[in-house]
Amino acid sequence: MNQKLVLTKIENMIYVVRGQKVMMDSDLAELYEVEVKRLNEQVKRNLDRFPNDFMFELTYEEWRQLQSSKDEIGEHGGKRKLPSVFTENGVAMLSSVLNSPKSIQVNIAIMRIFTKLRNFLLLENQMNDRMGKLEENTSMLFKIVFERLDSIEEDITPHLPKGRSKIGLKNKE
């Protein structure tokens, strides 16, 4: 599989849960080419390396929302427990407990995707800041233009021929 397809596949395996970008244990197992059971066994053996901000178990409601958001996620089916998800730090920590050439290559690809997503977020924030400044400048320019038009109107009003009214809406003042 070419690298662009692999990166796209990985991007599609990143979800937002509890405001964090995460990857499911089953997706990671697929990428590492190991059984989900084996991946979770390695994590359990090294549980002290996976605090709650690195890995957590989905609630049933979170699991159902992920299922409805993506058709490719399979049914919960015969699993006894809800899936675990790994944050970016958790995925990085997996490389230390799954020490194989495949896991190293997969982790490098995943870290590149997380970095790309972080850069997109930074770019979006920069664009929002620039748009905000542009809106401020535009409203300032319109204010100046309307003030100038008002002053021109005041200069012209005394010179109108008698009986002729100003063009525009009349104030009720």
TIVEX-469300 format. One record per residue (C-alpha): residue number from 1; z negated, y, x negated; residue in three letters. Coordinates in pm, 1 decimal, m for minus. Layout:
REM TIVEX-469300
    n         z         y         x  res
  NUM         Z         Y         X  ALA
...
***
This chain:
REM TIVEX-469300
    n         z         y         x  res
    1       0.0       0.0       0.0  MET
    2      84.8     340.8    m143.7  ASN
    3    m197.0     581.0    m225.9  GLN
    4    m106.3     836.2      43.3  LYS
    5    m129.7     568.1     313.2  LEU
    6    m463.7     449.3     175.3  VAL
    7    m602.1     805.3     175.0  LEU
    8    m478.1     862.2     530.8  THR
    9    m636.9     534.5     638.8  LYS
   10    m967.5     638.4     482.3  ILE
   11    m950.2     983.3     645.5  GLU
   12    m916.7     812.8     982.8  ASN
   13   m1233.8     614.4     912.6  MET
   14   m1451.5     923.5     874.1  ILE
   15   m1641.8    1028.1    1185.5  TYR
   16   m1888.2    1302.9    1264.9  VAL
   17   m2222.0    1172.9    1389.5  VAL
   18   m2535.7    1388.0    1413.0  ARG
   19   m2341.6    1669.6    1249.4  GLY
   20   m2262.2    1463.3     939.7  GLN
   21   m1941.3    1305.2     817.6  LYS
   22   m2001.3     930.8     802.5  VAL
   23   m1823.6     599.0     758.0  MET
   24   m1910.3     282.0     946.8  MET
   25   m2025.4     m31.8     769.9  ASP
   26   m1735.8    m231.9     918.0  SER
   27   m1475.9      17.2     790.0  ASP
   28   m1631.3      16.6     444.9  LEU
   29   m1642.0    m363.2     441.0  ALA
   30   m1271.9    m368.8     529.6  GLU
   31   m1190.7    m128.3     246.8  LEU
   32   m1403.9    m321.9      m3.2  TYR
   33   m1254.7    m646.4     125.0  GLU
   34   m1594.6    m803.6     193.1  VAL
   35   m1759.6    m925.4     511.7  GLU
   36   m1973.3    m671.1     695.5  VAL
   37   m2259.2    m919.0     670.7  LYS
   38   m2230.2    m927.6     290.1  ARG
   39   m2213.6    m547.4     261.6  LEU
   40   m2526.0    m511.9     476.2  ASN
   41   m2704.0    m783.8     274.5  GLU
   42   m2645.2    m586.6     m45.7  GLN
   43   m2773.1    m272.1     121.6  VAL
   44   m3087.0    m453.4     245.6  LYS
   45   m3152.9    m587.2    m103.5  ARG
   46   m3138.4    m229.0    m232.4  ASN
   47   m3284.7     m46.7      67.8  LEU
   48   m3479.8     198.1    m150.7  ASP
   49   m3141.4     340.5    m262.3  ARG
   50   m3046.4     427.3      96.8  PHE
   51   m3280.0     683.8     255.7  PRO
   52   m3204.2     811.4     608.6  ASN
   53   m2980.9    1091.0     482.2  ASP
   54   m2761.9     830.5     303.8  PHE
   55   m2743.9     568.6     578.8  MET
   56   m2867.3     524.7     934.3  PHE
   57   m2814.8     295.3    1230.0  GLU
   58   m2619.6     431.1    1525.5  LEU
   59   m2782.1     456.6    1864.1  THR
   60   m2612.4     272.0    2147.3  TYR
   61   m2488.5     603.5    2291.4  GLU
   62   m2341.9     712.6    1953.3  GLU
   63   m2171.8     374.3    1923.1  TRP
   64   m2016.2     407.1    2271.3  ARG
   65   m1894.7     760.9    2191.4  GLN
   66   m1728.3     639.5    1873.6  LEU
   67   m1564.8     356.4    2066.0  GLN
   68   m1424.2     595.5    2325.1  SER
   69   m1306.5     844.8    2062.9  SER
   70   m1102.3     586.5    1876.5  LYS
   71    m922.9     290.4    2028.7  ASP
   72    m914.5     101.7    1700.5  GLU
   73   m1290.6      50.2    1691.9  ILE
   74   m1360.2    m298.7    1822.9  GLY
   75   m1611.7    m396.3    2084.1  GLU
   76   m1974.3    m434.8    1984.9  HIS
   77   m1936.5    m792.3    2102.6  GLY
   78   m2155.9   m1056.9    1946.0  GLY
   79   m2329.2    m834.9    1694.4  LYS
   80   m2703.7    m845.0    1724.0  ARG
   81   m2761.4    m496.6    1585.7  LYS
   82   m2582.9    m165.9    1609.9  LEU
   83   m2360.3     m64.6    1319.0  PRO
   84   m2488.5     133.0    1025.3  SER
   85   m2309.6     441.4     903.6  VAL
   86   m2307.9     590.2     556.2  PHE
   87   m2294.5     957.6     464.0  THR
   88   m2102.2    1073.8     159.4  GLU
   89   m2408.9    1014.7     m58.3  ASN
   90   m2455.0     670.8      93.7  GLY
   91   m2096.0     576.6      17.7  VAL
   92   m2143.9     692.9    m340.6  ALA
   93   m2460.0     482.4    m363.7  MET
   94   m2268.3     176.8    m239.8  LEU
   95   m2073.9     177.5    m565.9  SER
   96   m2395.4      96.1    m749.4  SER
   97   m2478.3    m205.3    m530.0  VAL
   98   m2121.8    m332.9    m485.1  LEU
   99   m2021.1    m345.3    m847.1  ASN
  100   m1667.6    m480.9    m846.3  SER
  101   m1337.4    m333.5    m961.4  PRO
  102   m1226.8    m304.7    m596.6  LYS
  103   m1542.6    m120.0    m492.3  SER
  104   m1502.6     126.7    m779.3  ILE
  105   m1142.4     207.9    m680.6  GLN
  106   m1231.1     237.5    m312.3  VAL
  107   m1526.4     465.7    m388.0  ASN
  108   m1305.9     693.1    m597.5  ILE
  109   m1059.3     722.3    m308.3  ALA
  110   m1338.0     788.8     m55.9  ILE
  111   m1497.8    1055.4    m275.5  MET
  112   m1158.2    1227.3    m303.8  ARG
  113   m1129.3    1235.6      74.4  ILE
  114   m1478.9    1378.7     119.5  PHE
  115   m1397.6    1644.5    m142.0  THR
  116   m1071.2    1724.3      37.5  LYS
  117   m1255.5    1760.7     369.3  LEU
  118   m1515.6    1986.9     206.3  ARG
  119   m1235.0    2201.7      60.1  ASN
  120   m1069.5    2228.1     402.1  PHE
  121   m1399.0    2343.6     550.4  LEU
  122   m1438.7    2602.7     275.3  LEU
  123   m1082.0    2724.1     330.2  LEU
  124   m1141.5    2747.4     704.9  GLU
  125   m1455.8    2956.4     646.0  ASN
  126   m1265.7    3187.2     411.1  GLN
  127    m986.8    3229.1     667.6  MET
  128   m1242.5    3306.5     940.5  ASN
  129   m1398.3    3573.4     717.5  ASP
  130   m1057.9    3727.4     647.3  ARG
  131    m968.8    3725.7    1017.8  MET
  132   m1299.6    3895.4    1099.1  GLY
  133   m1232.9    4169.8     845.2  LYS
  134    m877.5    4211.3     976.4  LEU
  135   m1010.0    4248.6    1331.4  GLU
  136   m1259.9    4512.0    1213.7  GLU
  137    m987.1    4706.9    1032.0  ASN
  138    m751.0    4682.7    1328.8  THR
  139   m1009.1    4808.3    1575.5  SER
  140   m1094.2    5094.4    1337.2  MET
  141    m725.1    5187.5    1315.0  LEU
  142    m686.5    5182.8    1693.7  PHE
  143    m994.2    5402.7    1728.2  LYS
  144    m845.9    5656.0    1485.6  ILE
  145    m506.8    5648.6    1662.4  VAL
  146    m662.8    5706.8    2005.2  PHE
  147    m882.8    5987.6    1870.8  GLU
  148    m572.3    6154.7    1724.4  ARG
  149    m383.2    6112.5    2053.5  LEU
  150    m675.2    6270.1    2241.4  ASP
  151    m678.3    6567.5    2004.3  SER
  152    m299.5    6611.2    2039.3  ILE
  153    m333.5    6597.4    2417.5  GLU
  154    m601.7    6869.4    2405.1  GLU
  155    m370.8    7085.7    2192.2  ASP
  156     m74.2    7042.3    2430.7  ILE
  157    m260.6    7076.9    2762.5  THR
  158    m303.4    7458.2    2752.6  PRO
  159      71.9    7504.0    2691.3  HIS
  160     191.0    7310.6    2999.1  LEU
  161     397.4    7519.2    3246.5  PRO
  162     204.7    7634.3    3553.7  LYS
  163     205.6    7385.8    3836.3  GLY
  164     285.8    7095.0    3613.1  ARG
  165      15.3    6832.8    3574.1  SER
  166     m55.2    6609.8    3279.3  LYS
  167     102.1    6266.7    3269.1  ILE
  168    m135.9    5972.9    3298.8  GLY
  169    m444.8    5876.3    3486.9  LEU
  170    m673.6    6148.4    3611.8  LYS
  171   m1040.9    6148.0    3531.5  ASN
  172   m1272.7    6177.3    3827.4  LYS
  173   m1509.1    6401.5    3631.9  GLU
***
